[in-house]
Amino acid sequence: MTKSTIDRLTSLGEDVIGKASQYPTANRVLQGAMQMKERVDDLSKRVRGLEAMQKQIAELEKRVAKLEGTAKRAAAKPSTPDKAPTKE
């Protein structure tokens, strides 16, 4: 049975990682790379959370603008002045 190119590359990659983990310097490099991957994953999750928050903020800003517009229109309407009691 012949191995496909992908199978050979996978096998070769596993061998290289296995051998590299035996050397302290290479092992530290591999650990650093794994930590970096975890940090990037964490950052991407945080960015996704920020995007959702930005969307919520935009919706709230629209609602506030609408309420402010309603308040301005209500303030602009002329109100009837209170009649002060007159002395007769």
N, CA, C and O atoms as CSV, one atom per row, in Angstrom:
chain,resi,resn,atom,element,x,y,z
A,1,MET,N,N,0.841,-1.172,0.000
A,1,MET,CA,C,0.000,0.000,0.000
A,1,MET,C,C,0.890,1.241,0.000
A,1,MET,O,O,1.797,1.351,0.825
A,2,THR,N,N,0.646,2.152,-0.894
A,2,THR,CA,C,1.477,3.351,-0.984
A,2,THR,C,C,0.844,4.470,-0.164
A,2,THR,O,O,-0.377,4.593,-0.068
A,3,LYS,N,N,1.716,5.272,0.416
A,3,LYS,CA,C,1.248,6.404,1.210
A,3,LYS,C,C,1.086,7.616,0.307
A,3,LYS,O,O,1.878,7.844,-0.607
A,4,SER,N,N,0.055,8.377,0.582
A,4,SER,CA,C,-0.127,9.605,-0.179
A,4,SER,C,C,0.875,10.649,0.315
A,4,SER,O,O,1.499,10.480,1.363
A,5,THR,N,N,1.012,11.697,-0.431
A,5,THR,CA,C,1.942,12.767,-0.074
A,5,THR,C,C,1.563,13.379,1.266
A,5,THR,O,O,2.436,13.680,2.080
A,6,ILE,N,N,0.292,13.563,1.497
A,6,ILE,CA,C,-0.176,14.146,2.761
A,6,ILE,C,C,0.191,13.241,3.926
A,6,ILE,O,O,0.657,13.716,4.962
A,7,ASP,N,N,-0.019,11.924,3.759
A,7,ASP,CA,C,0.319,10.981,4.822
A,7,ASP,C,C,1.813,11.017,5.126
A,7,ASP,O,O,2.219,10.962,6.287
A,8,ARG,N,N,2.622,11.109,4.085
A,8,ARG,CA,C,4.073,11.170,4.293
A,8,ARG,C,C,4.480,12.444,5.013
A,8,ARG,O,O,5.310,12.417,5.922
A,9,LEU,N,N,3.896,13.553,4.604
A,9,LEU,CA,C,4.217,14.828,5.256
A,9,LEU,C,C,3.772,14.825,6.722
A,9,LEU,O,O,4.480,15.330,7.594
A,10,THR,N,N,2.610,14.260,6.981
A,10,THR,CA,C,2.114,14.178,8.357
A,10,THR,C,C,3.045,13.340,9.207
A,10,THR,O,O,3.400,13.720,10.323
A,11,SER,N,N,3.432,12.211,8.676
A,11,SER,CA,C,4.342,11.320,9.387
A,11,SER,C,C,5.688,11.988,9.632
A,11,SER,O,O,6.242,11.895,10.727
A,12,LEU,N,N,6.208,12.655,8.623
A,12,LEU,CA,C,7.484,13.356,8.739
A,12,LEU,C,C,7.390,14.475,9.774
A,12,LEU,O,O,8.305,14.658,10.578
A,13,GLY,N,N,6.286,15.223,9.757
A,13,GLY,CA,C,6.088,16.302,10.727
A,13,GLY,C,C,6.042,15.781,12.146
A,13,GLY,O,O,6.621,16.382,13.051
A,14,GLU,N,N,5.352,14.657,12.349
A,14,GLU,CA,C,5.289,14.059,13.681
A,14,GLU,C,C,6.671,13.607,14.139
A,14,GLU,O,O,7.023,13.772,15.307
A,15,ASP,N,N,7.449,13.041,13.233
A,15,ASP,CA,C,8.808,12.609,13.574
A,15,ASP,C,C,9.677,13.806,13.967
A,15,ASP,O,O,10.428,13.744,14.941
A,16,VAL,N,N,9.567,14.886,13.207
A,16,VAL,CA,C,10.375,16.075,13.490
A,16,VAL,C,C,9.997,16.652,14.844
A,16,VAL,O,O,10.876,17.006,15.631
A,17,ILE,N,N,8.712,16.753,15.127
A,17,ILE,CA,C,8.275,17.290,16.419
A,17,ILE,C,C,8.720,16.376,17.552
A,17,ILE,O,O,9.141,16.846,18.608
A,18,GLY,N,N,8.625,15.077,17.330
A,18,GLY,CA,C,9.071,14.121,18.358
A,18,GLY,C,C,10.551,14.257,18.655
A,18,GLY,O,O,10.954,14.255,19.818
A,19,LYS,N,N,11.357,14.374,17.625
A,19,LYS,CA,C,12.800,14.520,17.818
A,19,LYS,C,C,13.149,15.880,18.408
A,19,LYS,O,O,14.030,15.986,19.261
A,20,ALA,N,N,12.457,16.918,17.953
A,20,ALA,CA,C,12.746,18.266,18.441
A,20,ALA,C,C,12.403,18.396,19.914
A,20,ALA,O,O,13.046,19.164,20.630
A,21,SER,N,N,11.409,17.666,20.379
A,21,SER,CA,C,11.021,17.776,21.784
A,21,SER,C,C,12.067,17.166,22.714
A,21,SER,O,O,12.033,17.399,23.922
A,22,GLN,N,N,13.003,16.382,22.156
A,22,GLN,CA,C,14.062,15.799,22.972
A,22,GLN,C,C,15.150,16.818,23.315
A,22,GLN,O,O,15.890,16.634,24.282
A,23,TYR,N,N,15.247,17.878,22.539
A,23,TYR,CA,C,16.268,18.889,22.769
A,23,TYR,C,C,15.647,20.042,23.563
A,23,TYR,O,O,14.578,20.534,23.205
A,24,PRO,N,N,16.315,20.475,24.643
A,24,PRO,CA,C,15.732,21.514,25.504
A,24,PRO,C,C,15.396,22.813,24.764
A,24,PRO,O,O,14.326,23.381,24.982
A,25,THR,N,N,16.278,23.284,23.908
A,25,THR,CA,C,16.028,24.540,23.206
A,25,THR,C,C,14.837,24.394,22.262
A,25,THR,O,O,13.957,25.253,22.233
A,26,ALA,N,N,14.810,23.326,21.505
A,26,ALA,CA,C,13.708,23.092,20.577
A,26,ALA,C,C,12.400,22.900,21.342
A,26,ALA,O,O,11.338,23.327,20.888
A,27,ASN,N,N,12.486,22.262,22.493
A,27,ASN,CA,C,11.304,22.045,23.312
A,27,ASN,C,C,10.728,23.382,23.781
A,27,ASN,O,O,9.511,23.573,23.779
A,28,ARG,N,N,11.604,24.304,24.181
A,28,ARG,CA,C,11.148,25.635,24.609
A,28,ARG,C,C,10.493,26.384,23.445
A,28,ARG,O,O,9.490,27.075,23.626
A,29,VAL,N,N,11.066,26.239,22.262
A,29,VAL,CA,C,10.482,26.897,21.088
A,29,VAL,C,C,9.085,26.337,20.817
A,29,VAL,O,O,8.157,27.099,20.542
A,30,LEU,N,N,8.930,25.026,20.891
A,30,LEU,CA,C,7.626,24.403,20.662
A,30,LEU,C,C,6.615,24.855,21.717
A,30,LEU,O,O,5.462,25.141,21.394
A,31,GLN,N,N,7.050,24.919,22.976
A,31,GLN,CA,C,6.155,25.365,24.043
A,31,GLN,C,C,5.738,26.822,23.811
A,31,GLN,O,O,4.577,27.185,24.005
A,32,GLY,N,N,6.690,27.639,23.398
A,32,GLY,CA,C,6.378,29.040,23.108
A,32,GLY,C,C,5.381,29.166,21.979
A,32,GLY,O,O,4.472,29.994,22.036
A,33,ALA,N,N,5.546,28.349,20.955
A,33,ALA,CA,C,4.617,28.375,19.828
A,33,ALA,C,C,3.213,27.948,20.270
A,33,ALA,O,O,2.223,28.535,19.834
A,34,MET,N,N,3.125,26.955,21.113
A,34,MET,CA,C,1.827,26.495,21.603
A,34,MET,C,C,1.168,27.569,22.473
A,34,MET,O,O,-0.037,27.803,22.377
A,35,GLN,N,N,1.973,28.222,23.325
A,35,GLN,CA,C,1.423,29.303,24.154
A,35,GLN,C,C,0.938,30.455,23.282
A,35,GLN,O,O,-0.102,31.052,23.559
A,36,MET,N,N,1.685,30.764,22.235
A,36,MET,CA,C,1.287,31.843,21.339
A,36,MET,C,C,-0.045,31.507,20.663
A,36,MET,O,O,-0.907,32.373,20.515
A,37,LYS,N,N,-0.206,30.251,20.257
A,37,LYS,CA,C,-1.462,29.822,19.636
A,37,LYS,C,C,-2.616,30.005,20.610
A,37,LYS,O,O,-3.679,30.492,20.225
A,38,GLU,N,N,-2.419,29.619,21.871
A,38,GLU,CA,C,-3.470,29.772,22.877
A,38,GLU,C,C,-3.805,31.250,23.093
A,38,GLU,O,O,-4.973,31.611,23.235
A,39,ARG,N,N,-2.784,32.095,23.116
A,39,ARG,CA,C,-3.022,33.531,23.315
A,39,ARG,C,C,-3.771,34.138,22.139
A,39,ARG,O,O,-4.667,34.961,22.328
A,40,VAL,N,N,-3.411,33.738,20.937
A,40,VAL,CA,C,-4.111,34.249,19.748
A,40,VAL,C,C,-5.570,33.799,19.771
A,40,VAL,O,O,-6.464,34.575,19.434
A,41,ASP,N,N,-5.812,32.561,20.163
A,41,ASP,CA,C,-7.189,32.073,20.269
A,41,ASP,C,C,-7.975,32.899,21.289
A,41,ASP,O,O,-9.122,33.275,21.044
A,42,ASP,N,N,-7.345,33.178,22.437
A,42,ASP,CA,C,-7.990,33.968,23.477
A,42,ASP,C,C,-8.296,35.379,22.978
A,42,ASP,O,O,-9.384,35.906,23.209
A,43,LEU,N,N,-7.332,35.981,22.295
A,43,LEU,CA,C,-7.542,37.331,21.764
A,43,LEU,C,C,-8.660,37.366,20.727
A,43,LEU,O,O,-9.449,38.310,20.693
A,44,SER,N,N,-8.727,36.353,19.892
A,44,SER,CA,C,-9.781,36.332,18.875
A,44,SER,C,C,-11.155,36.213,19.528
A,44,SER,O,O,-12.121,36.796,19.036
A,45,LYS,N,N,-11.257,35.465,20.632
A,45,LYS,CA,C,-12.523,35.370,21.360
A,45,LYS,C,C,-12.894,36.729,21.944
A,45,LYS,O,O,-14.056,37.131,21.905
A,46,ARG,N,N,-11.907,37.431,22.483
A,46,ARG,CA,C,-12.170,38.751,23.061
A,46,ARG,C,C,-12.610,39.739,21.993
A,46,ARG,O,O,-13.511,40.545,22.224
A,47,VAL,N,N,-11.986,39.682,20.834
A,47,VAL,CA,C,-12.348,40.597,19.743
A,47,VAL,C,C,-13.785,40.329,19.306
A,47,VAL,O,O,-14.545,41.263,19.052
A,48,ARG,N,N,-14.151,39.063,19.221
A,48,ARG,CA,C,-15.532,38.744,18.858
A,48,ARG,C,C,-16.498,39.320,19.884
A,48,ARG,O,O,-17.571,39.804,19.523
A,49,GLY,N,N,-16.127,39.273,21.159
A,49,GLY,CA,C,-16.956,39.853,22.210
A,49,GLY,C,C,-17.055,41.359,22.069
A,49,GLY,O,O,-18.118,41.935,22.301
A,50,LEU,N,N,-15.961,42.006,21.691
A,50,LEU,CA,C,-15.968,43.454,21.503
A,50,LEU,C,C,-16.866,43.855,20.340
A,50,LEU,O,O,-17.556,44.872,20.408
A,51,GLU,N,N,-16.862,43.073,19.290
A,51,GLU,CA,C,-17.709,43.368,18.137
A,51,GLU,C,C,-19.181,43.325,18.531
A,51,GLU,O,O,-19.970,44.159,18.087
A,52,ALA,N,N,-19.548,42.363,19.357
A,52,ALA,CA,C,-20.936,42.272,19.823
A,52,ALA,C,C,-21.280,43.472,20.691
A,52,ALA,O,O,-22.382,44.014,20.598
A,53,MET,N,N,-20.345,43.888,21.532
A,53,MET,CA,C,-20.583,45.055,22.385
A,53,MET,C,C,-20.724,46.319,21.545
A,53,MET,O,O,-21.569,47.163,21.844
A,54,GLN,N,N,-19.920,46.464,20.513
A,54,GLN,CA,C,-20.014,47.636,19.638
A,54,GLN,C,C,-21.375,47.700,18.962
A,54,GLN,O,O,-21.942,48.780,18.794
A,55,LYS,N,N,-21.891,46.555,18.579
A,55,LYS,CA,C,-23.205,46.511,17.942
A,55,LYS,C,C,-24.280,46.959,18.927
A,55,LYS,O,O,-25.183,47.715,18.570
A,56,GLN,N,N,-24.175,46.484,20.174
A,56,GLN,CA,C,-25.143,46.878,21.196
A,56,GLN,C,C,-25.058,48.373,21.481
A,56,GLN,O,O,-26.081,49.036,21.650
A,57,ILE,N,N,-23.845,48.898,21.533
A,57,ILE,CA,C,-23.657,50.327,21.790
A,57,ILE,C,C,-24.283,51.149,20.663
A,57,ILE,O,O,-24.933,52.163,20.922
A,58,ALA,N,N,-24.094,50.725,19.434
A,58,ALA,CA,C,-24.674,51.441,18.299
A,58,ALA,C,C,-26.200,51.461,18.398
A,58,ALA,O,O,-26.826,52.486,18.126
A,59,GLU,N,N,-26.796,50.340,18.785
A,59,GLU,CA,C,-28.250,50.278,18.931
A,59,GLU,C,C,-28.722,51.202,20.058
A,59,GLU,O,O,-29.734,51.891,19.924
A,60,LEU,N,N,-27.982,51.209,21.161
A,60,LEU,CA,C,-28.347,52.084,22.275
A,60,LEU,C,C,-28.216,53.556,21.900
A,60,LEU,O,O,-29.042,54.376,22.300
A,61,GLU,N,N,-27.186,53.892,21.138
A,61,GLU,CA,C,-27.008,55.279,20.699
A,61,GLU,C,C,-28.181,55.718,19.828
A,61,GLU,O,O,-28.640,56.856,19.934
A,62,LYS,N,N,-28.665,54.828,18.973
A,62,LYS,CA,C,-29.823,55.157,18.140
A,62,LYS,C,C,-31.054,55.408,19.006
A,62,LYS,O,O,-31.820,56.340,18.762
A,63,ARG,N,N,-31.232,54.563,20.019
A,63,ARG,CA,C,-32.386,54.729,20.906
A,63,ARG,C,C,-32.303,56.040,21.675
A,63,ARG,O,O,-33.307,56.736,21.824
A,64,VAL,N,N,-31.117,56.381,22.164
A,64,VAL,CA,C,-30.934,57.632,22.907
A,64,VAL,C,C,-31.193,58.822,21.993
A,64,VAL,O,O,-31.847,59.784,22.395
A,65,ALA,N,N,-30.685,58.760,20.773
A,65,ALA,CA,C,-30.902,59.857,19.820
A,65,ALA,C,C,-32.390,60.027,19.551
A,65,ALA,O,O,-32.883,61.151,19.462
A,66,LYS,N,N,-33.095,58.931,19.423
A,66,LYS,CA,C,-34.535,58.991,19.181
A,66,LYS,C,C,-35.243,59.619,20.378
A,66,LYS,O,O,-36.128,60.458,20.210
A,67,LEU,N,N,-34.852,59.211,21.589
A,67,LEU,CA,C,-35.464,59.778,22.792
A,67,LEU,C,C,-35.140,61.259,22.942
A,67,LEU,O,O,-35.997,62.044,23.348
A,68,GLU,N,N,-33.918,61.644,22.619
A,68,GLU,CA,C,-33.539,63.053,22.697
A,68,GLU,C,C,-34.341,63.868,21.693
A,68,GLU,O,O,-34.747,64.989,21.998
A,69,GLY,N,N,-34.571,63.339,20.529
A,69,GLY,CA,C,-35.375,64.024,19.526
A,69,GLY,C,C,-36.798,64.215,20.007
A,69,GLY,O,O,-37.397,65.266,19.777
A,70,THR,N,N,-37.343,63.217,20.668
A,70,THR,CA,C,-38.696,63.307,21.206
A,70,THR,C,C,-38.746,64.361,22.309
A,70,THR,O,O,-39.700,65.135,22.383
A,71,ALA,N,N,-37.732,64.397,23.159
A,71,ALA,CA,C,-37.686,65.365,24.260
A,71,ALA,C,C,-37.559,66.785,23.716
A,71,ALA,O,O,-38.170,67.705,24.260
A,72,LYS,N,N,-36.785,66.980,22.662
A,72,LYS,CA,C,-36.610,68.311,22.077
A,72,LYS,C,C,-37.914,68.798,21.458
A,72,LYS,O,O,-38.267,69.971,21.582
A,73,ARG,N,N,-38.626,67.896,20.796
A,73,ARG,CA,C,-39.895,68.280,20.189
A,73,ARG,C,C,-40.911,68.658,21.261
A,73,ARG,O,O,-41.683,69.600,21.084
A,74,ALA,N,N,-40.913,67.926,22.372
A,74,ALA,CA,C,-41.850,68.218,23.453
A,74,ALA,C,C,-41.506,69.567,24.094
A,74,ALA,O,O,-42.411,70.303,24.487
A,75,ALA,N,N,-40.240,69.897,24.206
A,75,ALA,CA,C,-39.817,71.164,24.792
A,75,ALA,C,C,-40.093,72.323,23.845
A,75,ALA,O,O,-40.301,73.447,24.302
A,76,ALA,N,N,-40.098,72.083,22.569
A,76,ALA,CA,C,-40.300,73.146,21.586
A,76,ALA,C,C,-41.765,73.543,21.459
A,76,ALA,O,O,-42.059,74.633,20.969
A,77,LYS,N,N,-42.681,72.700,21.882
A,77,LYS,CA,C,-44.105,73.031,21.784
A,77,LYS,C,C,-44.401,74.193,22.722
A,77,LYS,O,O,-43.953,74.198,23.868
A,78,PRO,N,N,-45.158,75.180,22.239
A,78,PRO,CA,C,-45.496,76.298,23.133
A,78,PRO,C,C,-46.471,75.818,24.202
A,78,PRO,O,O,-47.462,75.147,23.914
A,79,SER,N,N,-46.170,76.172,25.407
A,79,SER,CA,C,-47.063,75.786,26.488
A,79,SER,C,C,-47.889,77.001,26.884
A,79,SER,O,O,-47.460,78.139,26.693
A,80,THR,N,N,-49.031,76.768,27.417
A,80,THR,CA,C,-49.880,77.883,27.836
A,80,THR,C,C,-49.340,78.417,29.146
A,80,THR,O,O,-49.093,77.649,30.076
A,81,PRO,N,N,-49.155,79.724,29.230
A,81,PRO,CA,C,-48.606,80.273,30.472
A,81,PRO,C,C,-49.622,80.181,31.590
A,81,PRO,O,O,-50.829,80.287,31.370
A,82,ASP,N,N,-49.116,79.984,32.780
A,82,ASP,CA,C,-50.003,79.930,33.941
A,82,ASP,C,C,-50.548,81.325,34.181
A,82,ASP,O,O,-49.808,82.308,34.139
A,83,LYS,N,N,-51.825,81.404,34.428
A,83,LYS,CA,C,-52.437,82.704,34.698
A,83,LYS,C,C,-52.233,83.038,36.168
A,83,LYS,O,O,-52.616,82.285,37.064
A,84,ALA,N,N,-51.635,84.158,36.373
A,84,ALA,CA,C,-51.428,84.620,37.739
A,84,ALA,C,C,-52.723,85.257,38.238
A,84,ALA,O,O,-53.422,85.931,37.481
A,85,PRO,N,N,-53.031,85.045,39.478
A,85,PRO,CA,C,-54.263,85.691,39.996
A,85,PRO,C,C,-54.105,87.202,39.963
A,85,PRO,O,O,-53.059,87.730,40.343
A,86,THR,N,N,-55.119,87.883,39.519
A,86,THR,CA,C,-55.090,89.344,39.423
A,86,THR,C,C,-55.850,89.951,40.583
A,86,THR,O,O,-56.833,89.389,41.067
A,87,LYS,N,N,-55.394,91.075,41.010
A,87,LYS,CA,C,-56.053,91.789,42.096
A,87,LYS,C,C,-57.167,92.637,41.507
A,87,LYS,O,O,-56.940,93.407,40.575
A,88,GLU,N,N,-58.335,92.500,42.034
A,88,GLU,CA,C,-59.435,93.303,41.525
A,88,GLU,C,C,-59.923,94.217,42.570
A,88,GLU,O,O,-60.856,94.984,42.334
